[in-house]
Amino acid sequence: MDENKIRELKEAEDMAYFRADLCLYSPDSYTLDEKVEICNEMASTSRAIVDAMREDFSRMPPELQERMLEELCRSGVESPEWWREALTGEKAQ
């Protein structure tokens, strides 16, 4: 994935979460429909990032995929189950 696409996805996610923070700070300033929209935007922007990561991962040779997945699982950032599901679509059994 090119750097512009990464930046665009991250900026969209950051903006969605920023709007959520504003809503939490002043919930009476938002209608229920606006709150639903903010929640949906948070979910869709985060999903777009995971989808892009999965697409990039799927383009790697199998041996590189295995090494990358092992390193990410050991990183302590998210759980191994999360990484497997995010990058391969396989749910933990």
C-alpha positions as CSV (number, residue, x, y, z in Angstrom):
1,M,0.0,0.0,0.0
2,D,1.4,3.4,-0.8
3,E,2.1,6.0,1.8
4,N,-0.6,8.4,0.6
5,K,-3.2,5.7,1.0
6,I,-1.9,4.8,4.5
7,R,-1.9,8.5,5.5
8,E,-5.4,9.0,4.1
9,L,-6.8,6.0,6.0
10,K,-5.1,7.0,9.2
11,E,-6.3,10.6,9.0
12,A,-9.9,9.4,8.4
13,E,-9.7,7.2,11.5
14,D,-8.1,9.9,13.6
15,M,-10.9,12.3,12.6
16,A,-13.6,9.7,13.4
17,Y,-12.1,9.1,16.9
18,F,-11.6,12.9,17.4
19,R,-15.3,13.4,16.7
20,A,-16.1,10.7,19.2
21,D,-14.0,12.4,21.9
22,L,-15.9,15.6,21.3
23,C,-19.1,13.8,21.6
24,L,-18.1,12.2,24.9
25,Y,-17.0,15.7,26.2
26,S,-20.3,17.2,25.3
27,P,-22.9,14.5,24.6
28,D,-25.9,16.9,24.8
29,S,-24.6,18.7,21.8
30,Y,-25.2,15.8,19.5
31,T,-28.4,14.1,18.4
32,L,-28.9,10.4,18.6
33,D,-28.5,10.2,14.8
34,E,-25.2,12.1,15.0
35,K,-23.9,9.8,17.7
36,V,-24.8,6.7,15.6
37,E,-23.1,8.3,12.6
38,I,-19.9,8.9,14.7
39,C,-19.9,5.3,15.9
40,N,-20.4,3.9,12.4
41,E,-17.6,6.1,11.1
42,M,-15.3,4.9,13.8
43,A,-16.0,1.3,12.9
44,S,-15.8,1.8,9.2
45,T,-12.5,3.7,9.2
46,S,-10.9,1.1,11.5
47,R,-12.2,-1.7,9.3
48,A,-10.7,0.0,6.2
49,I,-7.3,0.0,7.9
50,V,-7.5,-3.6,8.8
51,D,-8.8,-4.5,5.3
52,A,-5.8,-2.6,3.8
53,M,-3.4,-4.5,6.1
54,R,-5.0,-7.8,5.1
55,E,-4.7,-6.9,1.4
56,D,-1.0,-6.1,1.8
57,F,-0.4,-9.2,3.9
58,S,-2.0,-11.4,1.2
59,R,0.4,-10.2,-1.4
60,M,3.4,-11.4,0.6
61,P,5.0,-14.7,-0.2
62,P,3.8,-17.5,2.2
63,E,7.1,-17.7,4.1
64,L,7.2,-14.0,4.6
65,Q,3.6,-14.1,5.8
66,E,4.5,-16.7,8.4
67,R,7.5,-14.7,9.7
68,M,5.5,-11.5,9.8
69,L,2.6,-13.1,11.7
70,E,5.0,-14.7,14.2
71,E,6.7,-11.3,14.9
72,L,3.4,-9.4,15.2
73,C,2.1,-12.1,17.6
74,R,5.1,-11.7,19.8
75,S,5.1,-7.9,19.7
76,G,2.6,-7.5,22.5
77,V,0.5,-5.1,20.3
78,E,-2.9,-6.8,20.2
79,S,-3.3,-10.5,20.9
80,P,-2.0,-13.3,18.6
81,E,-5.7,-14.2,17.9
82,W,-6.4,-10.6,16.8
83,W,-3.5,-10.6,14.4
84,R,-4.4,-13.9,12.9
85,E,-8.0,-12.8,12.3
86,A,-7.0,-9.4,11.1
87,L,-4.5,-10.6,8.6
88,T,-5.8,-14.0,7.5
89,G,-9.5,-13.8,8.3
90,E,-9.2,-17.0,10.4
91,K,-10.9,-17.0,13.8
92,A,-9.3,-18.6,16.8
93,Q,-10.8,-22.0,17.6
